[in-house]
Amino acid sequence: MKPMMIAAAAAGLVLAAGSGVPAAWGADGPPANLKPAKVDGGGLNVMDLEGQKAWYAAKLGMTLVTTIKAADGSPREYIMGYGGGPDAAIVALLKWPARQPGPNAMGRIILGVPNAKGLADWLKTQGVDNRQVIANVAYFITDPEGNAIELYTPPPKP
């Protein structure tokens, strides 16, 4: 019976208090000087790298931040964004031979915009359908390969 009590006590020490996360995993995350400060953006595996780059530029106003090349020198990934500063969000478009038609497995990319309804209405004139999720706050569109994009404007604070 004594070995079972020792095992139970050890298990209790390994689990962070009330979190169910083993203490060795760092229930509070990494050290403060290593903890990520923000999410810079999302990445999408794409079938048509050049077509997707052109769509994100023409429809969402993104610019090419950088190109990552394959061993043969051809473009393998485009980093698209709104400027290139340290606080600028990005979307990485990666040419992926195994990519199948339809949306990627990730839920959606969320773009913070000053006027979600206005942009959704303008995109409609450009042939990009949208679906209203929350009036004047959130609208969903899809890129040519079916990836979901949310146009989001925070609601006014009360």
Summary of the structure (lengths in Angstrom):
residues: 158
radius of gyration: 21.8
end to end distance: 60.1
largest distance: 74.2
contacts: 360
relative contact order: 0.14
helix: 24%
strand: 29%
